[in-house]
Amino acid sequence: MQIADMEFVQVEEPNLKKPIAIAAMQDMGNVGNTAIDVINEHLHTRLFRYVTSSFPPYVVDRGGYIEYFQEKWEYRYGKDVLVFGGGRGQPENHEDLYKLCQDVIDVAKKYEVKLIYTLGAFHTSKIFGKSPRSFVTTTSPELTQQLTNLDVDMTPQQSLITGFNGLILGLAKSNGIQGIGLYGEINDPQIPQYRAVKSVLQTLERLTYQKFGSFDDLDSMADAIDNEVRK
């Protein structure tokens, strides 16, 4: 088998001009990728580009048999919105991660995106019950001040934001694009955190004036996880 590098494939050329961009990948508690999947479903976005990863340096044991596969991440679009990410995993090495982030930025610049949102998890030891908050950070003090006036919670202290859902803000800033990161509180990064997804999406609705449908399914899945954990 020939080991493949990352490959970017253009499926069609969307008619987009100055959309907002929302970009996030799988992270702690599956917050970023689950949020992207919800957005794509409710906005009925359309595939226009995708990227396949290089093969990872591991296999997945499904309990008696293994799987070995490339990951695939999609660029999709809807009315005045460009959406990237979802799916499973992130690139396995720094070089591929930077290459992917830069491609997202290049696509954003092609369609004159002025603002990129990213979404993810905020790991905390604080107990918040069934009502996690979402914390916000931005690429400039001026943008932070504007959001403070909207009564959103800014990130409470200095920290590192690793992986795609942090790096994309850095590359946006270095390419002259404003960026906003929304991160939902989670306690356990090993299990899906559907209430954090809901919190992030509710904050995103406020900031973008988009609607992402009912969150009843997220509530039901969160309750199912709670019941499973109690067993």
N, C-alpha and C positions, 0 to 999 in steps of 0.2 A: 504493500500500500504506500502510495506517495503522500507524505505529510504536507497538507495544504496550509498556505498562509491565509490571513484574512482576505476576504474578497468582497468588494462592494459592487452591487448590481443595481442599475437603474431600470425600473420597470416601466415607468411612464413619467411624463413631465407635467406636474400639476400647474394649474393656473392660480398661483398664489402671489400676493404682493403685500408685504409688511404684516404678516401674521404674527401672533404670539407663538412662542415655541415652548413646549413642555417636554422635558427629557429626563428620564429616570430609569435605573436598572435595579435588578434584585439586590437587596441589602439585608440588614438585620431584620428579622421578623417578616420578610417579604413585603415590606411597606411600599417601596418604590415601584416594583414591577406590578404589584397588585393594583396600585392606584392607576398606573398607565393602562392596564387591562380594562378597568372600569371606565376610564375616560374614552378609550377607543370604542367600547361597546355602546356607550350612551350618545356619543357624538357621531356614530356610524362613519368612522374614518375609513379612508381608502389607502391601500398600500401603494407606495410609489417608488420605494427603494428598500433594499435590505443588505445586511452584511452577515456573512458567515465567518465563524471564528476558525482559528487553527485548532487542530485536535488537541484536547487537554492532556496533561501528563498523569491521568488517572482514569479508572473505570468506575462505573456505578454498579454496586452489587444490589440487585433487587431481591435478594434472598433465594439463593440457589442458582441464579444466572446473572450475568453482567450485561451492561449496556456500554457502548463506546460510541460517542457521537459528537458531531460539531454542533455548537450553539448557533442560533440564528436570531438576529434582532432586526426589528422592522422600523422603517420611517413611514409614517402615515400622515394623511392630511384630511382636514374637514374645513368647514366654513371659517376662514380667518384664523386657523390654528394648524400648527405643525407639531406632530407628536412623535417622539422617538423612545424606543426602549421596550419595557415589559420583558416577557420571556423568562428564561432561566439564566442565572449566573452573570458573570462579568468576564472580560478578557483575563487570561491567566497570567500575563506578565505586564510589566510597566510599559514596555514598548507598544504592545497592542492596545493597551488602555489609552495611551496618549494619542495613538493613531486614530482610534475610534472617536475620542473626544474632539480631535481636530476636524475629523470629517463632519461630525454633527455641527460644529461651528461653521465650517465652510458651506454646508448646505443652508444653514441659517442665514449667512451673509448673502448667499445667492438669491434668496427670496426677501432680502432686506428686513430680516427680523431685528427688532430693536430691544426686545426683552425676552429672556429665557428664564423659565421656571424649572426648578428641579425639586424632587420630592424624595423623602426618605425617613429614616428612623432616628430618634434621639434617645439613646440608652440612658436610663436613670434608675437610681435605687429608690426614688420617691414612690410611695404608694398612692396611686391616683384612682383606684377602683375602675369603674366603667366609663370614666370621662377623662381620657388623656388629652392634654393640651398639644397644640402645635406651636413650635418655635420657629421664628423667621430670622434669616440673615440675608444680607445683600452684598452687592459688589461695591458700594460706596456709602460714605456717611450721609450724603445728601438723600439718597434713596431710602436709607434707613430712617431718616427724619420724616420723610413723607409717609412711610408706613406707620411710624409711631403715632402720627396724627390720626390714623385709621383704627387705633386701639387694638393692634395685634401684639402678641407676645414675642419680643425679640429674644434671641438666644441669651441665656443668663450669664454665661461666663466664656472665657477663652477656651477653645478646644481645637482638635484636629478633626477635619471632616475628610475621611479617606474614601478611596474608590471613585467610581464615576460620578456619584451624586454629590461629591465635593469638588473634584477636579474640573468638572464642566463649568463651575462658577469661575474658577481661576482662569481657564482659557477664554471664557466669555469676556472677562474683564480685560485680559491682555489683548483681545481683538476688538475692543471698543463697543462691546455689547453689554447692556445692563443685565444683571442676573439676580434672581430671588430664589433662595432655598427655603423650603418648608419641611420641617422635621417633626414627626409625631412621637410623643412619649411612648416608650416601651420599657417593660421590666425584663422580659425573657426574650433574648434575640433568637432562640432556637425554635420557637413556634410561631406560626403565622399570627400577626397582630392586626386583626381586622378593624378594631376600634381606632387604632392609630391611623389606618388608611382612611377611615371615615373622617377623622378630625382634620387630616391634611386636606382632603378633598373639600370639606366645608370651608376651610380657610381659603383654598384656591378659588372656590366659587365667589367668595367675597371680593377677592382681588381682581378677578378676570371678568366677572359678570356672566360667566358661563354657568350652565346647569348640567349636573352629571346624574340626574335622575334620583330615584329613591335609593336610600341606603339600607333598606330593609334586609337585603341579602347579606350585607356585611354584618348587620346586627345578629342575624340568625347564625352565621358562620362563627362569629365571636362567642355566642352562647354555646354552640356545639363544642368549641375548643374548651371552654370553661368546664363543661360537663365531663369531657374526656379527661381533663387534668385532675378532676376530683375523684376519679375512679381509683 
